[in-house]
Amino acid sequence: MTPVQRRRMAWVVLALLASGLATALVAMALERNIAYLYTPSEVLRGDVDAQTRFRLGGMVVKGSFNRPVGSLDARFDVTDGDAQLAVLTSRILPDMFAEGTAVVASGRLQDGVFVADEVLAKHDEKYVPKEVADKMGDAHRRHDVPVPAAEVR
């Protein structure tokens, strides 16, 4: 192999190593930022690692919303029809947030309570986020109970 060929081979090997390293770093960064959607039943069953950030989806239980006067701290329960999980947040809730509506909250589990740093709500009367409807549908199909507000656009 001539010196020119050796240099070319070295550049090719370095380029392959650099692209492999870049791909590995991007994959690790994406994996760290993924937040999976779970229902209260899955969380209470132990399908979620307590240290992991994830999204909780379901319906806000009617009569469960509580916010002290003059505070941003809010507490409400989310259900999938089979189980309920308490949610705490100190963030501003969306205008569409109401009891009996679908929500998706992002955060972590702490001492059996979901602490949300973001809460998203439905956008019209009959909408349930597809991921929530699918997950709730799975839970209800096991018990032959219809999914509440299952009309998904």
ABEGO torsion letter per residue (X at the ends): XBAAAAAAAAAAAAAAAAAAAAAAAAAAAAAAABBBBBBAAAAAAGABBAABBBBBBEBBBBGABBBBBGBABBBBBBBAGABBBBBBBABBBBAABBBGBBBBBBEBBBGGBBBBABBBBBABAABBBAAAAAAAAAAAAAAGBBBBGABBX
